[in-house]
Amino acid sequence: MNITSLQTANIQSLKAAINIANLSKVMNQDAKSIDSLMKSMEKSVTPHKGAHIDLKV
């Protein structure tokens, strides 16, 4: 195994770790957004509307 292939493997591993970290961050933000949306719906003027919501993720 030469140095170039070792460096390439390290770069690919680093890219994968960054992608996983970004995905985790985005998923956490989406969960917070949905939570705040659901809380705002509880305080609506017409609470009977929006009682059942179908969300696809």
KOLKOL-570093 format. One record per residue: residue number from 1; residue in three letters; chain; x, y, z of N, C-alpha, C, CB in turn. Coordinates in steps of 0.02 Angstrom, whole numbers. Glycine has a CB too. Example, Ala and Ser with C-alpha at 12.3 -4.5 7.8 and 13.67 -1.06 7.14 Angstrom:
2
TORMAR,1,ALA,A,660,-284,390,615,-225,390,660,-165,390,565,-224,452;
TORMAR,2,SER,A,642,-112,354,684,-53,357,645,2,394,704,-30,286;
//
This chain:
57
TORMAR,1,MET,A,42,-58,0,0,0,0,45,62,0,-48,0,61;
TORMAR,2,ASN,A,34,105,-47,76,165,-50,43,223,-12,90,185,-123;
TORMAR,3,ILE,A,79,277,-6,55,335,33,-6,367,2,111,387,41;
TORMAR,4,THR,A,-9,370,-64,-65,401,-98,-130,365,-83,-53,404,-173;
TORMAR,5,SER,A,-130,299,-87,-192,262,-73,-211,268,1,-183,188,-93;
TORMAR,6,LEU,A,-162,273,45,-176,282,116,-207,350,128,-111,273,158;
TORMAR,7,GLN,A,-181,401,95,-209,469,102,-280,472,74,-164,520,66;
TORMAR,8,THR,A,-291,438,18,-357,436,-12,-407,403,35,-355,399,-79;
TORMAR,9,ALA,A,-387,348,66,-430,313,113,-446,358,173,-398,247,137;
TORMAR,10,ASN,A,-396,395,197,-408,439,253,-455,496,235,-341,468,278;
TORMAR,11,ILE,A,-448,523,175,-492,577,152,-563,552,145,-467,606,85;
TORMAR,12,GLN,A,-572,492,118,-638,464,110,-670,451,178,-636,399,70;
TORMAR,13,SER,A,-631,428,225,-657,417,293,-678,483,325,-604,382,336;
TORMAR,14,LEU,A,-638,534,316,-654,600,343,-717,628,311,-595,648,331;
TORMAR,15,LYS,A,-725,621,245,-785,644,211,-847,608,237,-779,633,135;
TORMAR,16,ALA,A,-842,543,249,-898,504,275,-917,529,345,-881,429,277;
TORMAR,17,ALA,A,-868,542,387,-882,567,454,-916,635,452,-817,571,495;
TORMAR,18,ILE,A,-893,679,408,-924,745,401,-996,739,376,-882,790,353;
TORMAR,19,ASN,A,-1007,695,327,-1075,685,302,-1122,660,356,-1073,636,243;
TORMAR,20,ILE,A,-1099,614,397,-1140,588,451,-1155,642,502,-1105,528,486;
TORMAR,21,ALA,A,-1105,683,518,-1116,738,565,-1166,788,538,-1050,773,581;
TORMAR,22,ASN,A,-1161,805,474,-1208,851,443,-1279,823,442,-1186,868,372;
TORMAR,23,LEU,A,-1285,760,426,-1351,728,424,-1382,728,493,-1345,656,398;
TORMAR,24,SER,A,-1343,713,543,-1368,714,612,-1391,783,632,-1313,689,660;
TORMAR,25,LYS,A,-1354,834,613,-1371,903,629,-1437,923,595,-1315,951,608;
TORMAR,26,VAL,A,-1445,905,532,-1505,922,494,-1565,886,523,-1497,904,420;
TORMAR,27,MET,A,-1558,823,541,-1613,785,570,-1635,816,636,-1594,712,579;
TORMAR,28,ASN,A,-1587,839,676,-1603,869,740,-1641,935,729,-1540,882,780;
TORMAR,29,GLN,A,-1621,974,679,-1655,1037,664,-1727,1024,641,-1617,1077,611;
TORMAR,30,ASP,A,-1736,971,601,-1803,955,577,-1849,935,635,-1800,899,525;
TORMAR,31,ALA,A,-1822,898,682,-1862,877,740,-1882,938,781,-1822,828,784;
TORMAR,32,LYS,A,-1837,986,789,-1853,1047,826,-1907,1087,789,-1790,1090,837;
TORMAR,33,SER,A,-1902,1090,723,-1951,1128,683,-2020,1097,690,-1930,1130,610;
TORMAR,34,ILE,A,-2024,1032,686,-2089,998,691,-2118,1007,761,-2081,923,675;
TORMAR,35,ASP,A,-2075,1004,811,-2098,1013,880,-2127,1083,890,-2040,1001,930;
TORMAR,36,SER,A,-2092,1134,865,-2118,1203,872,-2182,1212,832,-2065,1254,850;
TORMAR,37,LEU,A,-2187,1180,774,-2248,1184,734,-2307,1153,771,-2238,1149,666;
TORMAR,38,MET,A,-2296,1095,801,-2349,1062,837,-2370,1102,898,-2327,992,859;
TORMAR,39,LYS,A,-2323,1133,933,-2340,1174,991,-2379,1236,971,-2276,1195,1029;
TORMAR,40,SER,A,-2362,1266,914,-2399,1325,891,-2470,1306,870,-2363,1359,833;
TORMAR,41,MET,A,-2480,1245,846,-2547,1224,826,-2591,1213,888,-2543,1160,785;
TORMAR,42,GLU,A,-2562,1195,944,-2600,1185,1005,-2630,1251,1029,-2556,1154,1060;
TORMAR,43,LYS,A,-2598,1306,1014,-2620,1372,1036,-2664,1407,985,-2560,1415,1052;
TORMAR,44,SER,A,-2687,1372,934,-2724,1405,881,-2794,1425,905,-2730,1359,820;
TORMAR,45,VAL,A,-2825,1469,866,-2892,1494,882,-2943,1438,875,-2910,1554,837;
TORMAR,46,THR,A,-2933,1396,826,-2979,1339,814,-2942,1275,829,-3006,1339,741;
TORMAR,47,PRO,A,-2941,1254,892,-2902,1196,911,-2925,1130,880,-2901,1189,985;
TORMAR,48,HIS,A,-2988,1127,857,-3012,1065,826,-2982,1054,757,-3088,1066,821;
TORMAR,49,LYS,A,-2958,1108,726,-2926,1100,660,-2853,1080,670,-2932,1166,619;
TORMAR,50,GLY,A,-2831,1034,630,-2762,1012,634,-2749,962,690,-2718,1071,642;
TORMAR,51,ALA,A,-2801,931,716,-2792,883,769,-2755,820,744,-2860,863,799;
TORMAR,52,HIS,A,-2766,804,682,-2733,745,652,-2694,768,591,-2785,689,633;
TORMAR,53,ILE,A,-2629,755,593,-2585,776,538,-2545,716,516,-2539,835,560;
TORMAR,54,ASP,A,-2543,705,452,-2501,652,424,-2435,683,401,-2537,616,364;
TORMAR,55,LEU,A,-2380,661,431,-2314,685,411,-2275,627,382,-2277,715,472;
TORMAR,56,LYS,A,-2243,640,326,-2199,590,295,-2129,617,298,-2220,574,221;
TORMAR,57,VAL,A,-2083,577,323,-2013,597,329,-1971,553,284,-1989,594,402;
//
